[in-house]
Amino acid sequence: MEALLQWAILNGATASEDAPARSSSDPAPQPLDPAVIDAILGKPASVQMTECMDAAEHADTPLDAREIALDDLEMLVENIDNACNLQPLGLWPRILALFADSEPSVRTGALWISGTAVQHNPKAQAAFASHGGLQRALDVLRADADMGVRTKALYCVSTFVRANVQGLTEFVASDGLPAVMLAIEAGSSALRLKAFFLLRSLIDEALDSETPEDLRPGMYLPAAIAELGFVDATVNALTELLEAGAGAEPAYEQAAGFLAVLAATDSGKRAVCECAALRGVLDKARARFPEVDTAELAAKLC
């Protein structure tokens, strides 16, 4: 602060003020030390982002410091301009490399950053895709040993493909639907919740007649979901959720919502009606979770 005060006196005083007038022998005004500016205004976001990445990617950095750096970077990319700057700063390859880090919390942090950056951000989505980000996230979703990491991978996939027809096309071509099926068949309640939410959101988009056809999924999507056996997989998951009890209600609510919106399509209604086990499981679920509104789904059962 003393340096700032001296700079202000030397550079801000005028001849009419009390500060002495400069003579030709006085030293020229000196620019303010950048460190002082940073202390007052804070470092530019681009510098902060790079410093976060530097700290996060080095294995010799203490783990808690790496986690803090990733949390800070995630908060920075909540700003759409900062998220777009990941590409010119050369940070995308470095973030994606952390998907394979040995520490689950680091993998989780990198996936969280990616999912936040691409959400409703076409420029960031294009950059993410150009570096193979979707395929890497799907690989984590399919095979990571840590369920929490897989859950964050599905968050990343979900924010990339929703309201992004080009991203959804890549998702389908990359066998993304079978990867989501696996999450439903062998996932935690949290992972299943995200899977049901994604499917429900995508079908809602396909059914949204107010959105131009070229900006929303085609009806091929709910047809593919029905044909791949998602209804049977959901019934099996609901059976396991009923046995799990605590913490299962949110996933059940999303599952019921997914089946209801799927049944609003021709192919989906056939798949729902042909699933003989669904009604029995639904009756048990309604008794277990009475606060969940399943009237819409019940009305569509044959």
Buried (B, 14 or more C-beta within 10 A) or exposed (E): EEEBEEBEEBEEBEEEEEEEEEEEEEEEEEEBEEEEEEEEEEBEBBEBBBBBBEBBBEEEBEEEEBBBBBBBBBBBBEEBEBBBBBBEBEBBEBBBEBBEBEBBBBBBBBBBBBBBBBBEBEBBBBBBBEBBBBBBBBBBBBEBEBBBBBBBBBBBBBBBBBBBBEBBEBBBEBEBBEBBBBBBBBBBBBBBBBBBBBBBBBBBBBBEEEBEEEEBBBBEBBBBBBEBEBBBBBBBBBBBBBEEEEEBBBBBBBBBBBBBBBBBBEBBBBBBBEBEEBBEBBEEBBEBBEEBEBEBBBEBBE
